[in-house]
Amino acid sequence: MKQFFVICFLFTALSATAQPEQVKKLYDQTKKWMTEGEYESAALGFKELLQKDGNNLDVLKDWVYFNLLTKNYTKAIEVGKVMIERPDADEQTYQLLGMGYKAIRDFENCEKAYQRGFRRFPKSGVLYNEYGEMYAIENNFSNAIIQWEKGIEAEPNYSSNYYNATMYYSKMNTNAFKMLLYGELFCNLESYTVRTADVKEILFDAWQNFLIQKLKLPADNASAFEKAFAEAFSNIIATAQQGSSIPEILTAARTKFLLIWFSKKQDNKFPFYLFNHLQYFLQEGMFDAYNQWLFGPVASTAAYQIWLDTHDVEAKKFKEFQQTRLFKMPFGQYYK
């Protein structure tokens, strides 16, 4: 009942001469209802918003998303088709329309929507990711990874393409090098989510296989960058020492890799910001803390907590760095 009076109050306040701040108030409240699953209230909110501010692209996008959430795919597609015709349509309008088509498994029109989107936004990591997921739904993973790779090249700081590519290479077991690199890049771009925890587990297992169970050289058709990456590890023998934890072993091996990589000036031939990022941690005394953050919770939550308790200064320094510095990959560092 209380919520009903709130809705009535907001709608009464929105007269025919509704002020922008009143519209914004209803818009914010409607989005809140939508995200909290109060769909009946949100539907009433959108009805009023469309009457008062129906040309607002943000309102229309949220209206489409609301219809996707409530499985009214026909309406979502209907509005989405109108949105992409607008001169101010952004890449998200094509994403939403594609989501509608994917929901009803209309892959032909879904693909057409993405292709139209690429003509306006040829460097859209969002659209490449969605395009790849469309192929994945069809179990066409060979085409899916092509789109995710294109997304990584086109927009190197959009995390979802790295996530999907990591999952692909993990399941298909076709390129351990890309899995390791894409997984670590993802964790730096998206540091504290459920997806990050999943990728950390994959990375932990992959690094153990990569180092402790001996390095497997890349295939003959691997890129020169991948071969250089493997060569830098070729003389590193990671053997477990009594009393050493897996994160410590990995830290030691990865430290040796960085020393070899930069001493041979491979960074001049293959600029790759992730390695510069790790070298900075090494120089600033934070590499151990970084590797503990990346591998410690997966290896042993108890051991990781002990490390945090006994390395308070290093842990705080690394945490402060993460909270104040944004990791960004430069364009042009994608190696085929």
HELIX and SHEET records of a PDB file:
HELIX    1   1 LYS A    2  ALA A   13  1                                  12    
HELIX    2   2 PRO A   20  THR A   35  1                                  16    
HELIX    3   3 TYR A   39  ASP A   53  1                                  15    
HELIX    4   4 LEU A   57  LEU A   69  1                                  13    
HELIX    5   5 TYR A   73  MET A   83  1                                  11    
HELIX    6   6 GLU A   91  ALA A  103  1                                  13    
HELIX    7   7 PHE A  107  ARG A  120  1                                  14    
HELIX    8   8 GLY A  125  ILE A  137  1                                  13    
HELIX    9   9 PHE A  141  ALA A  154  1                                  14    
HELIX   10  10 SER A  159  MET A  172  1                                  14    
HELIX   11  11 ALA A  176  LEU A  189  1                                  14    
HELIX   12  12 VAL A  194  TRP A  207  1                                  14    
HELIX   13  13 GLN A  208  ILE A  212  3                                   5    
HELIX   14  14 ALA A  224  PHE A  233  1                                  10    
HELIX   15  15 ILE A  246  SER A  263  1                                  18    
HELIX   16  16 GLN A  266  LYS A  269  1                                   4    
HELIX   17  17 TYR A  273  GLN A  283  1                                  11    
HELIX   18  18 PHE A  287  ALA A  299  1                                  13    
HELIX   19  19 THR A  301  THR A  310  1                                  10    
HELIX   20  20 ASP A  312  THR A  324  1                                  13    
END                                                                             
